[in-house]
């Protein structure tokens, strides 16, 4: 898409510079609220508005919007403090909400709380006194950023970009889709976000999860009022969407760790890699007529699928490699690289009969496991000395 010089056009506020003339024609002028949206339309209207700012504006504008919002409510102290914080540390959604307030939208309690939560996060940062671009540096060396600062800023920018996915999801009616992994992984890969900075990306999603879980429980009147336009099914879908995003982020981290190991370390014998893995070599139970022997854990490392049985808890684990790494990785006493959606654990009522079904062909084992009537839980990958490795492919 062709890009033009930044200009100010009719139909858009003077203090926002439009960089994309063609995009303006397709998305219309900047949102303004001469009348308040109806409750049943609020999610759609708000989502479209946030999407408009995501397209045309950046973290720099988002911070300026919050400063203007604070000034408009008479909070000049925090407005001055926010001006000292780097643009890249500001998560954009709060900026867009602040701007919509200035454009006539009456924010509800949940939306105000979203802005307040972001302000608390920003003011809790250690380097809140970092100079912004508008402040002239005293010397070039004094403001030169090291690689860690640059990577943290990239992580903050990516966090803001990914946060827009939730706004888009709600605007589209909370319809679940399987095509979320690429939308999450692409910006993370493009910005080369490091695993040690991934907490910057996941923190907003942890907050969203806690907020919508509280909403689902129905114990907070403010949340109930603020999200009254959402149905119970939509709230359930939002939590599922948050889980999908978190899973995709974790898959990216697993892949980065695997690639880092392959790039920086000398080849390590598989026997040494699995040497710290705790497992049970043989299990005999005369009462249940069970006689199980574990396969060599060497076969577990870099396989695509595995069956593991916990003899103490009578729990059967089915591990499936995720679509990014495409293989399971043993690290210490933990199995990494499994898909948290496909991998499950179920308690067996009759292990002496049910385990025989798992030791057959792969398709038959999968079908049988799906049909087991037991509550499925997501494994954490940790092993113990009561676990038998039944099969690995």
C-alpha positions as CSV (number, residue, x, y, z in Angstrom):
1,X,0.0,0.0,0.0
2,X,1.4,3.4,-1.0
3,X,2.3,5.8,1.8
4,X,2.1,9.5,1.6
5,X,3.5,12.3,3.7
6,X,1.9,13.0,7.0
7,X,-0.8,15.6,6.5
8,X,-3.9,16.8,8.4
9,X,-7.2,16.3,6.5
10,X,-10.8,17.4,6.9
11,X,-12.8,14.9,9.0
12,X,-10.0,14.2,11.4
13,X,-8.8,16.0,14.5
14,X,-6.0,18.4,13.8
15,X,-3.7,16.9,16.4
16,X,-3.6,13.5,14.6
17,X,-1.5,13.2,11.5
18,X,-2.7,10.7,9.0
19,X,0.1,8.8,7.3
20,X,-2.1,6.7,5.1
21,X,-4.4,8.6,2.7
22,X,-5.9,5.5,1.2
23,X,-6.6,3.9,4.6
24,X,-8.6,7.1,5.6
25,X,-10.9,6.6,2.6
26,X,-11.6,3.0,3.6
27,X,-11.9,3.5,7.4
28,X,-13.5,6.9,7.5
29,X,-12.7,9.9,9.8
30,X,-11.7,9.8,13.4
31,X,-14.5,8.6,15.7
32,X,-16.6,11.2,17.5
33,X,-19.5,10.7,19.9
34,X,-22.2,13.4,19.6
35,X,-24.5,10.8,21.0
36,X,-23.8,7.9,23.2
37,X,-24.0,4.4,21.7
38,X,-26.8,2.0,22.8
39,X,-25.7,-0.7,25.3
40,X,-26.4,-3.5,22.8
41,X,-24.2,-1.7,20.2
42,X,-21.4,-0.5,22.5
43,X,-19.0,-3.4,22.0
44,X,-19.2,-3.2,18.2
45,X,-18.9,0.6,18.1
46,X,-16.0,0.6,20.7
47,X,-14.2,-2.2,18.8
48,X,-14.4,-0.3,15.5
49,X,-13.2,2.9,17.1
50,X,-10.2,1.1,18.8
51,X,-9.4,-0.6,15.5
52,X,-9.3,2.9,13.8
53,X,-6.6,4.1,16.3
54,X,-4.7,0.9,16.0
55,X,-4.4,1.5,12.3
56,X,-3.5,5.2,12.2
57,X,-1.8,5.9,15.6
58,X,1.3,4.7,17.5
59,X,2.4,4.5,21.2
60,X,3.5,8.1,21.0
61,X,0.0,9.3,20.3
62,X,-1.4,6.9,22.9
63,X,0.7,8.5,25.6
64,X,-0.3,12.0,24.5
65,X,-4.0,11.1,24.6
66,X,-3.7,9.9,28.2
67,X,-1.8,13.1,29.1
68,X,-4.6,15.2,27.6
69,X,-7.2,13.0,29.3
70,X,-5.6,13.5,32.7
71,X,-5.4,17.3,32.1
72,X,-9.1,17.4,31.2
73,X,-10.1,15.8,34.6
74,X,-7.7,18.1,36.5
75,X,-5.0,15.6,37.3
76,X,-2.1,17.7,36.1
77,X,0.3,16.0,38.6
78,X,0.0,12.6,37.0
79,X,0.0,14.2,33.5
80,X,3.4,15.7,34.1
81,X,4.7,12.4,35.5
82,X,3.5,10.5,32.5
83,X,5.3,12.9,30.1
84,X,8.6,11.6,31.5
85,X,7.8,8.0,30.6
86,X,9.1,6.6,27.3
87,X,6.4,6.3,24.6
88,X,7.2,2.6,24.0
89,X,6.2,1.6,27.5
90,X,2.6,2.8,27.0
91,X,0.0,0.1,26.1
92,X,-2.1,1.6,23.4
93,X,-5.7,0.5,24.3
94,X,-5.7,2.8,27.3
95,X,-4.6,5.7,25.1
96,X,-7.4,5.0,22.6
97,X,-10.0,4.9,25.5
98,X,-8.7,8.2,26.8
99,X,-9.0,9.8,23.3
100,X,-12.5,8.5,22.9
101,X,-13.4,10.2,26.2
102,X,-12.0,13.5,24.8
103,X,-14.1,12.9,21.7
104,X,-17.4,12.7,23.6
105,X,-17.7,9.1,24.8
106,X,-18.8,8.7,28.4
107,X,-16.6,6.0,29.8
108,X,-18.1,3.3,32.0
109,X,-16.5,2.1,35.2
110,X,-14.7,-0.8,33.5
111,X,-13.2,1.5,30.9
112,X,-12.1,4.0,33.5
113,X,-10.6,1.2,35.5
114,X,-8.7,0.0,32.5
115,X,-7.0,3.5,32.2
116,X,-6.3,3.6,35.9
117,X,-4.8,0.1,35.9
118,X,-2.4,1.1,33.0
119,X,-1.4,4.3,34.9
120,X,-0.5,2.3,38.0
121,X,1.5,-0.1,35.8
122,X,3.4,2.8,34.2
123,X,4.2,4.6,37.4
124,X,5.4,1.4,39.0
125,X,8.1,1.0,36.4
126,X,11.7,1.5,37.7
127,X,12.8,3.8,34.9
128,X,9.9,6.2,34.9
129,X,12.2,9.2,34.6
130,X,13.6,8.0,31.2
131,X,13.6,11.1,28.9
132,X,11.2,11.1,25.9
133,X,12.1,12.0,22.4
134,X,11.1,15.6,23.0
135,X,13.8,16.2,25.6
136,X,17.1,17.2,24.2
137,X,19.9,14.9,25.3
138,X,22.8,16.5,27.2
139,X,25.4,14.3,25.4
140,X,25.0,11.4,23.0
141,X,26.6,8.9,25.4
142,X,24.3,9.9,28.2
143,X,21.1,8.8,26.4
144,X,22.5,5.9,24.4
145,X,20.4,2.8,25.1
146,X,21.9,-0.6,25.7
147,X,20.6,-3.7,24.0
148,X,18.4,-4.8,27.0
149,X,16.6,-1.4,27.0
150,X,16.0,-1.7,23.3
151,X,14.6,-5.2,23.6
152,X,12.3,-4.3,26.5
153,X,10.9,-1.4,24.5
154,X,10.3,-3.8,21.6
155,X,8.5,-6.1,23.9
156,X,6.3,-3.2,25.2
157,X,5.5,-2.2,21.7
158,X,4.6,-5.8,20.7
159,X,2.4,-6.1,23.9
160,X,0.4,-3.1,22.8
161,X,0.0,-4.5,19.3
162,X,-1.2,-7.9,20.6
163,X,-3.5,-6.2,23.0
164,X,-5.4,-4.9,20.0
165,X,-6.3,-8.5,19.1
166,X,-8.7,-8.6,22.0
167,X,-10.5,-5.4,21.0
168,X,-10.8,-6.8,17.4
169,X,-12.1,-10.1,18.8
170,X,-14.8,-8.5,20.9
171,X,-15.7,-6.1,18.0
172,X,-16.3,-9.2,15.7
173,X,-18.8,-10.7,18.2
174,X,-16.5,-12.9,20.2
175,X,-16.4,-15.6,17.4
176,X,-13.6,-18.2,18.1
177,X,-11.2,-19.0,15.3
178,X,-8.3,-21.4,14.9
179,X,-6.2,-18.9,13.1
180,X,-4.8,-17.1,16.1
181,X,-1.3,-18.6,16.5
182,X,0.1,-16.9,13.4
183,X,-1.4,-13.5,14.4
184,X,0.4,-13.8,17.8
185,X,3.7,-15.3,16.7
186,X,4.2,-13.1,13.6
187,X,4.8,-9.8,15.6
188,X,6.8,-11.6,18.2
189,X,9.1,-13.1,15.6
190,X,9.3,-9.9,13.6
191,X,10.4,-7.9,16.6
192,X,12.7,-10.8,17.8
193,X,11.3,-10.7,21.3
194,X,13.6,-12.6,23.8
195,X,12.2,-15.2,26.2
196,X,13.4,-13.2,29.2
197,X,11.2,-10.3,28.2
198,X,8.1,-12.3,27.4
199,X,6.6,-11.4,30.8
200,X,6.1,-7.8,29.4
201,X,3.9,-9.3,26.7
202,X,2.0,-11.8,28.9
203,X,1.2,-9.4,31.8
204,X,-1.8,-7.7,30.1
205,X,-3.2,-11.0,29.2
206,X,-2.9,-12.3,32.8
207,X,-4.8,-9.2,33.9
208,X,-7.5,-9.7,31.3
209,X,-7.9,-13.3,32.4
210,X,-8.2,-12.4,36.0
211,X,-10.7,-9.7,35.2
212,X,-13.0,-11.8,33.0
213,X,-12.8,-14.8,35.4
214,X,-14.1,-12.4,38.1
215,X,-16.8,-11.3,35.7
216,X,-17.7,-14.9,35.0
217,X,-18.1,-15.6,38.7
218,X,-20.5,-12.7,39.0
219,X,-19.2,-11.4,42.3
220,X,-18.3,-7.8,41.2
221,X,-21.1,-5.4,40.6
222,X,-19.0,-2.9,38.7
223,X,-17.7,-5.5,36.3
224,X,-21.3,-6.9,35.8
225,X,-22.5,-3.3,35.0
226,X,-19.6,-2.5,32.7
227,X,-19.8,-5.7,30.7
228,X,-23.6,-6.0,30.8
229,X,-23.7,-6.0,27.0
230,X,-21.8,-9.3,26.9
231,X,-23.6,-12.6,27.2
232,X,-22.3,-15.5,29.3
233,X,-21.3,-17.4,26.1
234,X,-19.3,-14.4,24.9
235,X,-17.5,-14.1,28.2
236,X,-16.7,-17.8,28.0
237,X,-15.4,-17.3,24.4
238,X,-13.2,-14.3,25.6
239,X,-11.6,-16.5,28.2
240,X,-11.0,-19.2,25.6
241,X,-9.5,-16.6,23.3
242,X,-7.1,-15.3,26.0
243,X,-6.1,-18.9,26.6
244,X,-5.4,-19.3,22.9
245,X,-3.2,-16.2,22.8
246,X,-1.3,-17.3,25.9
247,X,-0.7,-20.8,24.4
248,X,0.6,-19.2,21.2
249,X,3.0,-17.0,23.2
250,X,4.2,-20.0,25.2
251,X,4.8,-21.9,22.0
252,X,6.9,-19.1,20.7
253,X,9.0,-19.2,23.9
254,X,9.5,-22.9,23.6
255,X,10.6,-22.6,20.0
256,X,13.0,-19.8,20.9
257,X,14.5,-21.9,23.6
258,X,14.9,-24.9,21.3
259,X,16.5,-22.8,18.6
260,X,18.8,-21.0,21.0
261,X,20.0,-24.4,22.3
262,X,20.7,-25.6,18.8
263,X,22.5,-22.4,17.8
264,X,24.7,-21.7,20.8
265,X,25.5,-25.1,22.4
266,X,27.6,-27.9,21.2
267,X,25.7,-31.2,20.4
268,X,24.9,-32.9,23.7
269,X,24.5,-36.7,23.8
270,X,20.8,-37.6,24.2
271,X,21.7,-39.8,27.1
272,X,23.0,-36.8,29.0
273,X,20.0,-34.6,28.1
274,X,17.6,-37.1,29.7
275,X,19.9,-38.1,32.6
276,X,18.0,-35.9,35.1
277,X,14.5,-37.1,34.1
278,X,12.8,-38.9,36.9
279,X,10.8,-41.9,35.9
280,X,9.8,-45.4,37.0
281,X,11.6,-48.2,35.1
282,X,9.3,-51.0,36.1
283,X,5.9,-51.3,37.8
284,X,4.2,-54.5,39.1
285,X,0.8,-54.6,40.8
286,X,-0.4,-58.2,41.3
287,X,-3.8,-57.1,42.5
288,X,-4.5,-55.2,39.3
289,X,-2.4,-57.6,37.3
290,X,-0.2,-54.9,35.9
291,X,3.3,-55.5,34.7
292,X,4.6,-52.3,33.1
293,X,8.1,-51.6,31.8
294,X,9.2,-48.1,30.8
295,X,10.8,-47.5,27.4
296,X,14.2,-45.8,27.4
297,X,13.7,-42.0,28.0
298,X,16.1,-41.4,25.1
299,X,13.1,-42.1,22.8
300,X,11.1,-39.4,24.6
301,X,13.5,-36.6,23.5
302,X,12.5,-35.0,20.2
303,X,9.6,-37.3,19.6
304,X,6.2,-36.0,18.3
305,X,3.8,-37.8,20.6
306,X,4.1,-39.7,23.9
307,X,2.0,-41.7,26.4
308,X,3.0,-41.6,30.1
309,X,1.3,-43.3,33.0
310,X,1.5,-42.1,36.6
311,X,1.3,-45.2,38.7
312,X,0.7,-43.3,42.0
313,X,-2.3,-41.2,40.7
314,X,-3.5,-43.7,38.1
315,X,-3.3,-40.8,35.6
316,X,-2.6,-41.3,31.9
317,X,-0.8,-38.4,30.1
318,X,-1.0,-37.9,26.3
319,X,1.6,-35.4,25.1
320,X,1.4,-34.0,21.6
321,X,4.1,-31.7,20.1
322,X,2.9,-28.1,19.2
323,X,2.8,-26.9,15.6
324,X,5.8,-24.6,16.0
325,X,8.6,-26.8,17.5
326,X,7.0,-30.0,16.1
327,X,8.8,-32.1,18.7
328,X,8.9,-32.8,22.4
329,X,12.0,-31.7,24.3
330,X,13.4,-33.0,27.6
331,X,15.0,-30.4,29.7
332,X,16.0,-31.4,33.2
333,X,13.0,-33.1,34.8
334,X,10.5,-31.4,32.5
335,X,9.0,-32.1,29.1
336,X,8.7,-29.0,26.9
337,X,7.3,-28.2,23.5
338,X,3.8,-29.8,23.9
339,X,0.6,-28.3,22.7
340,X,-1.4,-27.3,25.8
341,X,-4.7,-27.6,23.8
342,X,-4.0,-31.1,22.4
343,X,-2.1,-32.6,25.3
344,X,-4.3,-33.9,28.2
345,X,-4.3,-36.0,31.3
346,X,-7.1,-38.3,32.6
347,X,-7.5,-40.5,35.6
348,X,-8.1,-44.2,34.7
349,X,-10.8,-46.1,36.6
350,X,-9.6,-49.5,35.3
351,X,-6.0,-49.1,34.4
352,X,-5.5,-52.9,33.9
353,X,-8.0,-52.8,31.0
354,X,-7.6,-49.3,29.7
355,X,-3.7,-49.3,29.4
356,X,-3.9,-52.2,26.9
357,X,-5.9,-50.0,24.5
358,X,-3.1,-47.4,24.6
359,X,-0.3,-49.8,23.7
360,X,-1.9,-50.6,20.3
361,X,-1.8,-48.4,17.1
362,X,-1.6,-44.6,17.3
363,X,-5.1,-43.9,15.8
364,X,-6.7,-46.5,18.0
365,X,-5.0,-45.1,21.1
366,X,-6.0,-41.6,20.4
367,X,-9.7,-42.6,19.7
368,X,-9.8,-44.6,22.9
369,X,-8.3,-41.8,25.0
370,X,-10.8,-39.3,23.7
371,X,-13.7,-41.6,24.6
372,X,-12.6,-42.0,28.2
373,X,-15.3,-40.4,30.4
374,X,-13.1,-38.5,32.8
375,X,-12.2,-34.8,33.4
376,X,-9.3,-33.9,31.1
377,X,-6.7,-31.6,32.6
378,X,-3.7,-29.9,31.0
379,X,-0.3,-31.4,32.0
380,X,2.5,-29.2,33.2
381,X,5.3,-31.4,31.8
382,X,6.9,-32.2,35.2
383,X,8.0,-35.8,35.8
384,X,8.3,-37.8,39.0
385,X,9.7,-41.2,40.0
386,X,6.2,-42.9,39.8
387,X,5.7,-42.2,36.0
388,X,6.1,-44.9,33.4
389,X,6.9,-43.9,29.8
390,X,4.7,-46.2,27.8
391,X,5.2,-45.1,24.2
392,X,6.9,-42.4,22.2
393,X,6.7,-41.8,18.5
